[in-house]
Amino acid sequence: MEKRVITSADLFGNQQEIFILHADEEYRLRITGNNKLILTK
């Protein structure tokens, strides 16, 4: 199986956070002030 690579720029565009729906649960993925990613439920 080939791995799928998606850049954070493609995911976020000009936003600092996105929301991901997985198994009927919503998760928040955001870019911090230190340019790190944090995923929370």
mmCIF entry with sequence, helices, sheets and N, C-alpha, C, O atoms, coordinates in Angstrom:
data_MODEL
# 
_entry.id   MODEL 
# 
_entity.id                         1 
_entity.type                       polymer 
_entity.pdbx_number_of_molecules   1 
# 
_entity_poly.entity_id                      1 
_entity_poly.type                           'polypeptide(L)' 
_entity_poly.nstd_linkage                   no 
_entity_poly.nstd_monomer                   no 
_entity_poly.pdbx_seq_one_letter_code       MEKRVITSADLFGNQQEIFILHADEEYRLRITGNNKLILTK 
_entity_poly.pdbx_seq_one_letter_code_can   MEKRVITSADLFGNQQEIFILHADEEYRLRITGNNKLILTK 
_entity_poly.pdbx_strand_id                 A 
# 
loop_
_entity_poly_seq.entity_id 
_entity_poly_seq.num 
_entity_poly_seq.mon_id 
_entity_poly_seq.hetero 
1 1  MET n 
1 2  GLU n 
1 3  LYS n 
1 4  ARG n 
1 5  VAL n 
1 6  ILE n 
1 7  THR n 
1 8  SER n 
1 9  ALA n 
1 10 ASP n 
1 11 LEU n 
1 12 PHE n 
1 13 GLY n 
1 14 ASN n 
1 15 GLN n 
1 16 GLN n 
1 17 GLU n 
1 18 ILE n 
1 19 PHE n 
1 20 ILE n 
1 21 LEU n 
1 22 HIS n 
1 23 ALA n 
1 24 ASP n 
1 25 GLU n 
1 26 GLU n 
1 27 TYR n 
1 28 ARG n 
1 29 LEU n 
1 30 ARG n 
1 31 ILE n 
1 32 THR n 
1 33 GLY n 
1 34 ASN n 
1 35 ASN n 
1 36 LYS n 
1 37 LEU n 
1 38 ILE n 
1 39 LEU n 
1 40 THR n 
1 41 LYS n 
# 
_struct_asym.id          A 
_struct_asym.entity_id   1 
# 
_struct_conf.conf_type_id            HELX_P 
_struct_conf.id                      HELX_P1 
_struct_conf.pdbx_PDB_helix_id       AA1 
_struct_conf.beg_label_comp_id       SER 
_struct_conf.beg_label_asym_id       A 
_struct_conf.beg_label_seq_id        8 
_struct_conf.pdbx_beg_PDB_ins_code   ? 
_struct_conf.end_label_comp_id       PHE 
_struct_conf.end_label_asym_id       A 
_struct_conf.end_label_seq_id        12 
_struct_conf.pdbx_end_PDB_ins_code   ? 
_struct_conf.beg_auth_comp_id        SER 
_struct_conf.beg_auth_asym_id        A 
_struct_conf.beg_auth_seq_id         8 
_struct_conf.end_auth_comp_id        PHE 
_struct_conf.end_auth_asym_id        A 
_struct_conf.end_auth_seq_id         12 
_struct_conf.pdbx_PDB_helix_class    1 
_struct_conf.details                 ? 
_struct_conf.pdbx_PDB_helix_length   5 
# 
_struct_conf_type.id          HELX_P 
_struct_conf_type.criteria    ? 
_struct_conf_type.reference   ? 
# 
_struct_sheet.id               AA1 
_struct_sheet.type             ? 
_struct_sheet.number_strands   3 
_struct_sheet.details          ? 
# 
loop_
_struct_sheet_order.sheet_id 
_struct_sheet_order.range_id_1 
_struct_sheet_order.range_id_2 
_struct_sheet_order.offset 
_struct_sheet_order.sense 
AA1 1 2 ? anti-parallel 
AA1 2 3 ? anti-parallel 
# 
loop_
_struct_sheet_range.sheet_id 
_struct_sheet_range.id 
_struct_sheet_range.beg_label_comp_id 
_struct_sheet_range.beg_label_asym_id 
_struct_sheet_range.beg_label_seq_id 
_struct_sheet_range.pdbx_beg_PDB_ins_code 
_struct_sheet_range.end_label_comp_id 
_struct_sheet_range.end_label_asym_id 
_struct_sheet_range.end_label_seq_id 
_struct_sheet_range.pdbx_end_PDB_ins_code 
_struct_sheet_range.beg_auth_comp_id 
_struct_sheet_range.beg_auth_asym_id 
_struct_sheet_range.beg_auth_seq_id 
_struct_sheet_range.end_auth_comp_id 
_struct_sheet_range.end_auth_asym_id 
_struct_sheet_range.end_auth_seq_id 
AA1 1 GLU A 17 ? HIS A 22 ? GLU A 17 HIS A 22 
AA1 2 GLU A 25 ? ILE A 31 ? GLU A 25 ILE A 31 
AA1 3 LEU A 37 ? THR A 40 ? LEU A 37 THR A 40 
# 
loop_
_atom_site.group_PDB 
_atom_site.id 
_atom_site.type_symbol 
_atom_site.label_atom_id 
_atom_site.label_alt_id 
_atom_site.label_comp_id 
_atom_site.label_asym_id 
_atom_site.label_entity_id 
_atom_site.label_seq_id 
_atom_site.pdbx_PDB_ins_code 
_atom_site.Cartn_x 
_atom_site.Cartn_y 
_atom_site.Cartn_z 
_atom_site.occupancy 
_atom_site.B_iso_or_equiv 
_atom_site.pdbx_formal_charge 
_atom_site.auth_seq_id 
_atom_site.auth_comp_id 
_atom_site.auth_asym_id 
_atom_site.auth_atom_id 
_atom_site.pdbx_PDB_model_num 
ATOM 1   N N  . MET A 1 1  ? 0.845   -1.182 0.000  1.00 0.00 ? 1  MET A N  1 
ATOM 2   C CA . MET A 1 1  ? 0.000   0.000  0.000  1.00 0.00 ? 1  MET A CA 1 
ATOM 3   C C  . MET A 1 1  ? 0.889   1.244  0.000  1.00 0.00 ? 1  MET A C  1 
ATOM 4   O O  . MET A 1 1  ? 1.821   1.361  0.796  1.00 0.00 ? 1  MET A O  1 
ATOM 5   N N  . GLU A 1 2  ? 0.585   2.145  -0.889 1.00 0.00 ? 2  GLU A N  1 
ATOM 6   C CA . GLU A 1 2  ? 1.344   3.393  -0.977 1.00 0.00 ? 2  GLU A CA 1 
ATOM 7   C C  . GLU A 1 2  ? 0.793   4.387  0.036  1.00 0.00 ? 2  GLU A C  1 
ATOM 8   O O  . GLU A 1 2  ? -0.422  4.522  0.184  1.00 0.00 ? 2  GLU A O  1 
ATOM 9   N N  . LYS A 1 3  ? 1.691   5.083  0.736  1.00 0.00 ? 3  LYS A N  1 
ATOM 10  C CA . LYS A 1 3  ? 1.210   6.048  1.719  1.00 0.00 ? 3  LYS A CA 1 
ATOM 11  C C  . LYS A 1 3  ? 0.689   7.301  1.024  1.00 0.00 ? 3  LYS A C  1 
ATOM 12  O O  . LYS A 1 3  ? 1.190   7.697  -0.029 1.00 0.00 ? 3  LYS A O  1 
ATOM 13  N N  . ARG A 1 4  ? -0.305  7.907  1.615  1.00 0.00 ? 4  ARG A N  1 
ATOM 14  C CA . ARG A 1 4  ? -0.915  9.124  1.093  1.00 0.00 ? 4  ARG A CA 1 
ATOM 15  C C  . ARG A 1 4  ? -0.361  10.306 1.872  1.00 0.00 ? 4  ARG A C  1 
ATOM 16  O O  . ARG A 1 4  ? -0.418  10.320 3.102  1.00 0.00 ? 4  ARG A O  1 
ATOM 17  N N  . VAL A 1 5  ? 0.169   11.290 1.175  1.00 0.00 ? 5  VAL A N  1 
ATOM 18  C CA . VAL A 1 5  ? 0.754   12.468 1.816  1.00 0.00 ? 5  VAL A CA 1 
ATOM 19  C C  . VAL A 1 5  ? -0.068  13.697 1.439  1.00 0.00 ? 5  VAL A C  1 
ATOM 20  O O  . VAL A 1 5  ? -0.301  13.972 0.262  1.00 0.00 ? 5  VAL A O  1 
ATOM 21  N N  . ILE A 1 6  ? -0.498  14.424 2.462  1.00 0.00 ? 6  ILE A N  1 
ATOM 22  C CA . ILE A 1 6  ? -1.242  15.666 2.275  1.00 0.00 ? 6  ILE A CA 1 
ATOM 23  C C  . ILE A 1 6  ? -0.526  16.744 3.075  1.00 0.00 ? 6  ILE A C  1 
ATOM 24  O O  . ILE A 1 6  ? -0.273  16.563 4.265  1.00 0.00 ? 6  ILE A O  1 
ATOM 25  N N  . THR A 1 7  ? -0.199  17.855 2.443  1.00 0.00 ? 7  THR A N  1 
ATOM 26  C CA . THR A 1 7  ? 0.494   18.917 3.171  1.00 0.00 ? 7  THR A CA 1 
ATOM 27  C C  . THR A 1 7  ? -0.480  19.649 4.095  1.00 0.00 ? 7  THR A C  1 
ATOM 28  O O  . THR A 1 7  ? -1.684  19.697 3.845  1.00 0.00 ? 7  THR A O  1 
ATOM 29  N N  . SER A 1 8  ? 0.063   20.209 5.152  1.00 0.00 ? 8  SER A N  1 
ATOM 30  C CA . SER A 1 8  ? -0.784  20.979 6.062  1.00 0.00 ? 8  SER A CA 1 
ATOM 31  C C  . SER A 1 8  ? -1.352  22.198 5.336  1.00 0.00 ? 8  SER A C  1 
ATOM 32  O O  . SER A 1 8  ? -2.461  22.631 5.646  1.00 0.00 ? 8  SER A O  1 
ATOM 33  N N  . ALA A 1 9  ? -0.623  22.751 4.390  1.00 0.00 ? 9  ALA A N  1 
ATOM 34  C CA . ALA A 1 9  ? -1.136  23.889 3.614  1.00 0.00 ? 9  ALA A CA 1 
ATOM 35  C C  . ALA A 1 9  ? -2.381  23.481 2.826  1.00 0.00 ? 9  ALA A C  1 
ATOM 36  O O  . ALA A 1 9  ? -3.326  24.262 2.714  1.00 0.00 ? 9  ALA A O  1 
ATOM 37  N N  . ASP A 1 10 ? -2.385  22.262 2.281  1.00 0.00 ? 10 ASP A N  1 
ATOM 38  C CA . ASP A 1 10 ? -3.567  21.772 1.571  1.00 0.00 ? 10 ASP A CA 1 
ATOM 39  C C  . ASP A 1 10 ? -4.740  21.569 2.528  1.00 0.00 ? 10 ASP A C  1 
ATOM 40  O O  . ASP A 1 10 ? -5.886  21.830 2.163  1.00 0.00 ? 10 ASP A O  1 
ATOM 41  N N  . LEU A 1 11 ? -4.467  21.111 3.736  1.00 0.00 ? 11 LEU A N  1 
ATOM 42  C CA . LEU A 1 11 ? -5.542  20.887 4.716  1.00 0.00 ? 11 LEU A CA 1 
ATOM 43  C C  . LEU A 1 11 ? -6.108  22.196 5.260  1.00 0.00 ? 11 LEU A C  1 
ATOM 44  O O  . LEU A 1 11 ? -7.323  22.374 5.336  1.00 0.00 ? 11 LEU A O  1 
ATOM 45  N N  . PHE A 1 12 ? -5.223  23.102 5.635  1.00 0.00 ? 12 PHE A N  1 
ATOM 46  C CA . PHE A 1 12 ? -5.642  24.299 6.351  1.00 0.00 ? 12 PHE A CA 1 
ATOM 47  C C  . PHE A 1 12 ? -5.951  25.496 5.460  1.00 0.00 ? 12 PHE A C  1 
ATOM 48  O O  . PHE A 1 12 ? -6.745  26.356 5.841  1.00 0.00 ? 12 PHE A O  1 
ATOM 49  N N  . GLY A 1 13 ? -5.338  25.566 4.280  1.00 0.00 ? 13 GLY A N  1 
ATOM 50  C CA . GLY A 1 13 ? -5.507  26.765 3.461  1.00 0.00 ? 13 GLY A CA 1 
ATOM 51  C C  . GLY A 1 13 ? -4.993  27.959 4.239  1.00 0.00 ? 13 GLY A C  1 
ATOM 52  O O  . GLY A 1 13 ? -3.841  27.966 4.673  1.00 0.00 ? 13 GLY A O  1 
ATOM 53  N N  . ASN A 1 14 ? -5.832  28.971 4.422  1.00 0.00 ? 14 ASN A N  1 
ATOM 54  C CA . ASN A 1 14 ? -5.410  30.148 5.199  1.00 0.00 ? 14 ASN A CA 1 
ATOM 55  C C  . ASN A 1 14 ? -6.005  30.149 6.607  1.00 0.00 ? 14 ASN A C  1 
ATOM 56  O O  . ASN A 1 14 ? -6.006  31.183 7.274  1.00 0.00 ? 14 ASN A O  1 
ATOM 57  N N  . GLN A 1 15 ? -6.506  29.010 7.062  1.00 0.00 ? 15 GLN A N  1 
ATOM 58  C CA . GLN A 1 15 ? -7.102  28.876 8.392  1.00 0.00 ? 15 GLN A CA 1 
ATOM 59  C C  . GLN A 1 15 ? -6.061  28.373 9.397  1.00 0.00 ? 15 GLN A C  1 
ATOM 60  O O  . GLN A 1 15 ? -5.020  27.843 9.009  1.00 0.00 ? 15 GLN A O  1 
ATOM 61  N N  . GLN A 1 16 ? -6.346  28.540 10.667 1.00 0.00 ? 16 GLN A N  1 
ATOM 62  C CA . GLN A 1 16 ? -5.484  28.031 11.733 1.00 0.00 ? 16 GLN A CA 1 
ATOM 63  C C  . GLN A 1 16 ? -6.026  26.749 12.356 1.00 0.00 ? 16 GLN A C  1 
ATOM 64  O O  . GLN A 1 16 ? -5.328  26.079 13.117 1.00 0.00 ? 16 GLN A O  1 
ATOM 65  N N  . GLU A 1 17 ? -7.276  26.410 12.031 1.00 0.00 ? 17 GLU A N  1 
ATOM 66  C CA . GLU A 1 17 ? -7.857  25.190 12.570 1.00 0.00 ? 17 GLU A CA 1 
ATOM 67  C C  . GLU A 1 17 ? -8.856  24.608 11.574 1.00 0.00 ? 17 GLU A C  1 
ATOM 68  O O  . GLU A 1 17 ? -9.469  25.318 10.777 1.00 0.00 ? 17 GLU A O  1 
ATOM 69  N N  . ILE A 1 18 ? -8.991  23.278 11.656 1.00 0.00 ? 18 ILE A N  1 
ATOM 70  C CA . ILE A 1 18 ? -9.983  22.571 10.859 1.00 0.00 ? 18 ILE A CA 1 
ATOM 71  C C  . ILE A 1 18 ? -10.677 21.570 11.774 1.00 0.00 ? 18 ILE A C  1 
ATOM 72  O O  . ILE A 1 18 ? -10.182 21.245 12.853 1.00 0.00 ? 18 ILE A O  1 
ATOM 73  N N  . PHE A 1 19 ? -11.820 21.093 11.327 1.00 0.00 ? 19 PHE A N  1 
ATOM 74  C CA . PHE A 1 19 ? -12.560 20.089 12.084 1.00 0.00 ? 19 PHE A CA 1 
ATOM 75  C C  . PHE A 1 19 ? -12.688 18.838 11.229 1.00 0.00 ? 19 PHE A C  1 
ATOM 76  O O  . PHE A 1 19 ? -13.009 18.904 10.043 1.00 0.00 ? 19 PHE A O  1 
ATOM 77  N N  . ILE A 1 20 ? -12.428 17.693 11.861 1.00 0.00 ? 20 ILE A N  1 
ATOM 78  C CA . ILE A 1 20 ? -12.435 16.400 11.179 1.00 0.00 ? 20 ILE A CA 1 
ATOM 79  C C  . ILE A 1 20 ? -13.530 15.546 11.803 1.00 0.00 ? 20 ILE A C  1 
ATOM 80  O O  . ILE A 1 20 ? -13.581 15.390 13.023 1.00 0.00 ? 20 ILE A O  1 
ATOM 81  N N  . LEU A 1 21 ? -14.396 14.999 10.977 1.00 0.00 ? 21 LEU A N  1 
ATOM 82  C CA . LEU A 1 21 ? -15.439 14.094 11.458 1.00 0.00 ? 21 LEU A CA 1 
ATOM 83  C C  . LEU A 1 21 ? -14.963 12.666 11.241 1.00 0.00 ? 21 LEU A C  1 
ATOM 84  O O  . LEU A 1 21 ? -14.665 12.263 10.116 1.00 0.00 ? 21 LEU A O  1 
ATOM 85  N N  . HIS A 1 22 ? -14.895 11.899 12.341 1.00 0.00 ? 22 HIS A N  1 
ATOM 86  C CA . HIS A 1 22 ? -14.443 10.505 12.290 1.00 0.00 ? 22 HIS A CA 1 
ATOM 87  C C  . HIS A 1 22 ? -15.343 9.676  13.187 1.00 0.00 ? 22 HIS A C  1 
ATOM 88  O O  . HIS A 1 22 ? -15.451 9.944  14.384 1.00 0.00 ? 22 HIS A O  1 
ATOM 89  N N  . ALA A 1 23 ? -15.988 8.671  12.614 1.00 0.00 ? 23 ALA A N  1 
ATOM 90  C CA . ALA A 1 23 ? -16.875 7.771  13.368 1.00 0.00 ? 23 ALA A CA 1 
ATOM 91  C C  . ALA A 1 23 ? -17.899 8.562  14.186 1.00 0.00 ? 23 ALA A C  1 
ATOM 92  O O  . ALA A 1 23 ? -18.115 8.289  15.367 1.00 0.00 ? 23 ALA A O  1 
ATOM 93  N N  . ASP A 1 24 ? -18.520 9.541  13.540 1.00 0.00 ? 24 ASP A N  1 
ATOM 94  C CA . ASP A 1 24 ? -19.541 10.388 14.170 1.00 0.00 ? 24 ASP A CA 1 
ATOM 95  C C  . ASP A 1 24 ? -19.015 11.221 15.338 1.00 0.00 ? 24 ASP A C  1 
ATOM 96  O O  . ASP A 1 24 ? -19.804 11.721 16.139 1.00 0.00 ? 24 ASP A O  1 
ATOM 97  N N  . GLU A 1 25 ? -17.706 11.374 15.444 1.00 0.00 ? 25 GLU A N  1 
ATOM 98  C CA . GLU A 1 25 ? -17.088 12.226 16.459 1.00 0.00 ? 25 GLU A CA 1 
ATOM 99  C C  . GLU A 1 25 ? -16.358 13.360 15.751 1.00 0.00 ? 25 GLU A C  1 
ATOM 100 O O  . GLU A 1 25 ? -15.764 13.155 14.692 1.00 0.00 ? 25 GLU A O  1 
ATOM 101 N N  . GLU A 1 26 ? -16.402 14.564 16.338 1.00 0.00 ? 26 GLU A N  1 
ATOM 102 C CA . GLU A 1 26 ? -15.738 15.714 15.750 1.00 0.00 ? 26 GLU A CA 1 
ATOM 103 C C  . GLU A 1 26 ? -14.424 15.986 16.469 1.00 0.00 ? 26 GLU A C  1 
ATOM 104 O O  . GLU A 1 26 ? -14.377 16.043 17.698 1.00 0.00 ? 26 GLU A O  1 
ATOM 105 N N  . TYR A 1 27 ? -13.369 16.152 15.702 1.00 0.00 ? 27 TYR A N  1 
ATOM 106 C CA . TYR A 1 27 ? -12.046 16.441 16.220 1.00 0.00 ? 27 TYR A CA 1 
ATOM 107 C C  . TYR A 1 27 ? -11.581 17.783 15.676 1.00 0.00 ? 27 TYR A C  1 
ATOM 108 O O  . TYR A 1 27 ? -11.893 18.149 14.542 1.00 0.00 ? 27 TYR A O  1 
ATOM 109 N N  . ARG A 1 28 ? -10.842 18.503 16.486 1.00 0.00 ? 28 ARG A N  1 
ATOM 110 C CA . ARG A 1 28 ? -10.314 19.817 16.095 1.00 0.00 ? 28 ARG A CA 1 
ATOM 111 C C  . ARG A 1 28 ? -8.805  19.686 15.913 1.00 0.00 ? 28 ARG A C  1 
ATOM 112 O O  . ARG A 1 28 ? -8.104  19.249 16.825 1.00 0.00 ? 28 ARG A O  1 
ATOM 113 N N  . LEU A 1 29 ? -8.309  20.061 14.745 1.00 0.00 ? 29 LEU A N  1 
ATOM 114 C CA . LEU A 1 29 ? -6.884  20.065 14.464 1.00 0.00 ? 29 LEU A CA 1 
ATOM 115 C C  . LEU A 1 29 ? -6.483  21.514 14.262 1.00 0.00 ? 29 LEU A C  1 
ATOM 116 O O  . LEU A 1 29 ? -7.020  22.200 13.393 1.00 0.00 ? 29 LEU A O  1 
ATOM 117 N N  . ARG A 1 30 ? -5.523  21.983 15.080 1.00 0.00 ? 30 ARG A N  1 
ATOM 118 C CA . ARG A 1 30 ? -5.146  23.390 14.979 1.00 0.00 ? 30 ARG A CA 1 
ATOM 119 C C  . ARG A 1 30 ? -3.635  23.564 14.959 1.00 0.00 ? 30 ARG A C  1 
ATOM 120 O O  . ARG A 1 30 ? -2.880  22.711 15.428 1.00 0.00 ? 30 ARG A O  1 
ATOM 121 N N  . ILE A 1 31 ? -3.224  24.681 14.409 1.00 0.00 ? 31 ILE A N  1 
ATOM 122 C CA . ILE A 1 31 ? -1.817  25.069 14.371 1.00 0.00 ? 31 ILE A CA 1 
ATOM 123 C C  . ILE A 1 31 ? -1.585  26.021 15.535 1.00 0.00 ? 31 ILE A C  1 
ATOM 124 O O  . ILE A 1 31 ? -2.289  27.021 15.675 1.00 0.00 ? 31 ILE A O  1 
ATOM 125 N N  . THR A 1 32 ? -0.602  25.710 16.369 1.00 0.00 ? 32 THR A N  1 
ATOM 126 C CA . THR A 1 32 ? -0.309  26.540 17.535 1.00 0.00 ? 32 THR A CA 1 
ATOM 127 C C  . THR A 1 32 ? 0.552   27.735 17.143 1.00 0.00 ? 32 THR A C  1 
ATOM 128 O O  . THR A 1 32 ? 0.988   27.853 15.998 1.00 0.00 ? 32 THR A O  1 
ATOM 129 N N  . GLY A 1 33 ? 0.786   28.606 18.094 1.00 0.00 ? 33 GLY A N  1 
ATOM 130 C CA . GLY A 1 33 ? 1.673   29.754 17.892 1.00 0.00 ? 33 GLY A CA 1 
ATOM 131 C C  . GLY A 1 33 ? 3.100   29.347 17.616 1.00 0.00 ? 33 GLY A C  1 
ATOM 132 O O  . GLY A 1 33 ? 3.862   30.106 17.017 1.00 0.00 ? 33 GLY A O  1 
ATOM 133 N N  . ASN A 1 34 ? 3.476   28.134 18.054 1.00 0.00 ? 34 ASN A N  1 
ATOM 134 C CA . ASN A 1 34 ? 4.826   27.614 17.806 1.00 0.00 ? 34 ASN A CA 1 
ATOM 135 C C  . ASN A 1 34 ? 4.881   26.759 16.548 1.00 0.00 ? 34 ASN A C  1 
ATOM 136 O O  . ASN A 1 34 ? 5.851   26.035 16.323 1.00 0.00 ? 34 ASN A O  1 
ATOM 137 N N  . ASN A 1 35 ? 3.830   26.845 15.727 1.00 0.00 ? 35 ASN A N  1 
ATOM 138 C CA . ASN A 1 35 ? 3.739   26.113 14.459 1.00 0.00 ? 35 ASN A CA 1 
ATOM 139 C C  . ASN A 1 35 ? 3.722   24.595 14.640 1.00 0.00 ? 35 ASN A C  1 
ATOM 140 O O  . ASN A 1 35 ? 4.243   23.858 13.802 1.00 0.00 ? 35 ASN A O  1 
ATOM 141 N N  . LYS A 1 36 ? 3.121   24.135 15.736 1.00 0.00 ? 36 LYS A N  1 
ATOM 142 C CA . LYS A 1 36 ? 2.923   22.708 15.986 1.00 0.00 ? 36 LYS A CA 1 
ATOM 143 C C  . LYS A 1 36 ? 1.458   22.386 15.724 1.00 0.00 ? 36 LYS A C  1 
ATOM 144 O O  . LYS A 1 36 ? 0.612   23.278 15.655 1.00 0.00 ? 36 LYS A O  1 
ATOM 145 N N  . LEU A 1 37 ? 1.175   21.095 15.579 1.00 0.00 ? 37 LEU A N  1 
ATOM 146 C CA . LEU A 1 37 ? -0.218  20.648 15.385 1.00 0.00 ? 37 LEU A CA 1 
ATOM 147 C C  . LEU A 1 37 ? -0.748  20.020 16.667 1.00 0.00 ? 37 LEU A C  1 
ATOM 148 O O  . LEU A 1 37 ? -0.052  19.248 17.326 1.00 0.00 ? 37 LEU A O  1 
ATOM 149 N N  . ILE A 1 38 ? -1.975  20.355 17.009 1.00 0.00 ? 38 ILE A N  1 
ATOM 150 C CA . ILE A 1 38 ? -2.642  19.758 18.163 1.00 0.00 ? 38 ILE A CA 1 
ATOM 151 C C  . ILE A 1 38 ? -4.005  19.251 17.718 1.00 0.00 ? 38 ILE A C  1 
ATOM 152 O O  . ILE A 1 38 ? -4.795  19.985 17.126 1.00 0.00 ? 38 ILE A O  1 
ATOM 153 N N  . LEU A 1 39 ? -4.267  17.979 18.014 1.00 0.00 ? 39 LEU A N  1 
ATOM 154 C CA . LEU A 1 39 ? -5.544  17.343 17.707 1.00 0.00 ? 39 LEU A CA 1 
ATOM 155 C C  . LEU A 1 39 ? -6.285  17.100 19.010 1.00 0.00 ? 39 LEU A C  1 
ATOM 156 O O  . LEU A 1 39 ? -5.766  16.435 19.905 1.00 0.00 ? 39 LEU A O  1 
ATOM 157 N N  . THR A 1 40 ? -7.504  17.638 19.124 1.00 0.00 ? 40 THR A N  1 
ATOM 158 C CA . THR A 1 40 ? -8.307  17.442 20.326 1.00 0.00 ? 40 THR A CA 1 
ATOM 159 C C  . THR A 1 40 ? -9.698  16.965 19.930 1.00 0.00 ? 40 THR A C  1 
ATOM 160 O O  . THR A 1 40 ? -10.172 17.203 18.818 1.00 0.00 ? 40 THR A O  1 
ATOM 161 N N  . LYS A 1 41 ? -10.328 16.292 20.866 1.00 0.00 ? 41 LYS A N  1 
ATOM 162 C CA . LYS A 1 41 ? -11.691 15.779 20.656 1.00 0.00 ? 41 LYS A CA 1 
ATOM 163 C C  . LYS A 1 41 ? -12.679 16.727 21.265 1.00 0.00 ? 41 LYS A C  1 
ATOM 164 O O  . LYS A 1 41 ? -13.884 16.487 21.203 1.00 0.00 ? 41 LYS A O  1 
# 
